[in-house]
Amino acid sequence: MYELNSLLREYDRARAYTDDLWRDLTPDEVTWRPHEDSSAIGWHLGHQAHVAHFMIRNLTAAEPSPDPELDGLMDSANPEKFRGALPTVERLTA
């Protein structure tokens, strides 16, 4: 069984690696969608944060959403065409 500190370090390492993959992209590249039914890189970044919050913080500590306005947008249960426009790169980063 893994200890919590080891799992948290690995989680932080994975997040840092993901950040390194997209940090040099332009806002247009982050929000570009190859097809109307495809999600942009920025959506995937927001979705990761949404799922992490829901699965870790909400289920273990019942913390409220850090940005309730983005909950529906970042929920993969909502079809792409009903999600709405992505926020700015700055808001996604936050």
ChimeraX attribute file (.defattr): number of C-alpha atoms within 10 A of each C-alpha:
attribute: neighborCount
match mode: 1-to-1
recipient: residues
	/A:1	3
	/A:2	6
	/A:3	7
	/A:4	9
	/A:5	9
	/A:6	10
	/A:7	11
	/A:8	11
	/A:9	11
	/A:10	12
	/A:11	12
	/A:12	12
	/A:13	12
	/A:14	12
	/A:15	14
	/A:16	11
	/A:17	11
	/A:18	12
	/A:19	13
	/A:20	10
	/A:21	9
	/A:22	14
	/A:23	12
	/A:24	10
	/A:25	11
	/A:26	11
	/A:27	13
	/A:28	11
	/A:29	13
	/A:30	21
	/A:31	19
	/A:32	15
	/A:33	15
	/A:34	9
	/A:35	8
	/A:36	9
	/A:37	10
	/A:38	13
	/A:39	19
	/A:40	19
	/A:41	16
	/A:42	24
	/A:43	25
	/A:44	14
	/A:45	18
	/A:46	22
	/A:47	19
	/A:48	15
	/A:49	18
	/A:50	23
	/A:51	16
	/A:52	12
	/A:53	18
	/A:54	17
	/A:55	11
	/A:56	13
	/A:57	14
	/A:58	14
	/A:59	10
	/A:60	10
	/A:61	8
	/A:62	11
	/A:63	12
	/A:64	11
	/A:65	14
	/A:66	12
	/A:67	10
	/A:68	10
	/A:69	9
	/A:70	19
	/A:71	17
	/A:72	14
	/A:73	22
	/A:74	23
	/A:75	17
	/A:76	16
	/A:77	9
	/A:78	12
	/A:79	13
	/A:80	18
	/A:81	11
	/A:82	9
	/A:83	18
	/A:84	13
	/A:85	11
	/A:86	18
	/A:87	15
	/A:88	12
	/A:89	15
	/A:90	8
	/A:91	11
	/A:92	16
	/A:93	13
	/A:94	9
